[in-house]
Each structure stands twice: as C-alpha cells, then as structure tokens.
Amino acid sequence: NAGVMQNPRHLVRRRGQEARLRCSPMKGHSHVYWYRQLPEEGLKFMVYLQKENIIDESGMPKERFSAEFPKEGPSILRIQQVVRGDSAAYFCASSPGQGTHYSPLHFGNGTRLTVT
Amino acid sequence: AQSVTQPDIHITVSEGASLELRCNYSYGATPYLFWYVQSPGQGLQLLLKYFSGDTLVQGIKGFEAEFKRSQSSFNLRKPSVHWSDAAEYFCAVGAGNNNDMRFGAGTRLTVKP
C-alpha cells in the first residue's frame, strides 16, 4: 500500500523562478492538507483541499502561493517568483474524510525547497 | 484560537533512562491533543491522541501521555528510551477538524549510548 507520495524530495530554485510541489494522497483519501515547516517553528497549516475544492486556505500567504487538487492527478502546491524566505520543508498529509471527529492524518516525507 | 507550547527545544537522555516531553496548550474548550514523531527526512507519524475519556492514553512504541486539564498539559512519557527513539517530537492541539490543528515547535530528542 503506497502511502502519501510527495515529489520531488528536494527542489532547488533560483529567486524569481516557480516551484511546483506534488502530492498524491493515500489511495481512498479525498482530503489533502499542506503544511510548511521552518527550523524550530514546527508545522504551519497552509491549506486544506478536497477534490476540486479549496476548503480552508487561511494559512496560505496572500500572494505567490496557490494550491489545487484536481479531479484527476495529484495535489499541487505552486509558489511563483520564489524568494529565499520560501526555503522550507513542505509536507502534505491526507485523510479519508473530515467527519465530526478527526480522521487520522497520514503524512508524506516532504519536499525540501531551497531557494538560492 | 488554540495554540501549543513545547518548552524544551532539545533534550538529551541516556539509553534506558525515562523520558518526559512537555506540552502545554491553550484552548477554551476540551481540546483534541496529539503527539507525533518525525524521524530525520521523514514525515510525521502519529504516536497517540486524546479525544475524551481516560486521561492517560497509550500509544505506539511504548509511549504514553497524560492529559491534565488543571495544568493545560499533555506530557509525553516513556519509561525506558531506546536509541531508535531519537527523533523530533511534536505536540498538536485541535478544535475538532484537521485543518484546525496547531503544532508546537517540536522537541528534538537525542539518545546517548
């Protein structure tokens, strides 16, 4: 059983370029969450998506960042015109459903973005 | 809004010694509380969770945690640490949905031989 798959594992971009991070949730999971991890800051929630819908993007920076989860294919976190401050580890998690209680989150191994 | 504090950034213990990692939360209602572990280069794995009921919860890998409402704490414990427990540990608090969950800054555990 494949878990949450994120690629690439490492991504290096120059300032001003675009970064695309991909996340394929576990089979049967329809809910995807993106987090950013900065050193000594823990995980910060960015966005929560279901298929074709953004449910909660309260943690997303207002500019340059966007996310999608199309009907077919992986979820994409897109960062336009990257700056050095975007360097971080980005984690995706999926769950089978929201429900009235927590559905277990399954995390991918992350994408480590370095902006030079 | 809910928040969580992990006072210890880094802890070192000897193999075989007991372990306690501290977690304090802030939330007006009964919280949902979690402990996750992250090995280097890996994602997070759920160790245990508290939703309601018995305040002492058992998790995987021999870990347990105790919810103390009066102290707003949810400390993680293990009676005897193994070298493979070296990792980063995150406490998280939620209000009812996954997107409400807030993580602490983490505690890095080093295990001495």
Interface residues (C-beta under 8 A of the other chain):
Chain A: V4 H31 Y33 Y35 E40 E41 G42 L43 K44 F45 Y48 I55 D56 S58 F91 A93 S95 Q98 T100 H101 Y102 S103 P104 L105 F107 G108 N109 G110
Chain B: Q6 I9 Y32 G41 Q42 G43 L44 Q45 L46 K49 F51 F90 G94 G96 N97 N98 N99 M101 R102 F103 G104 A105 G106
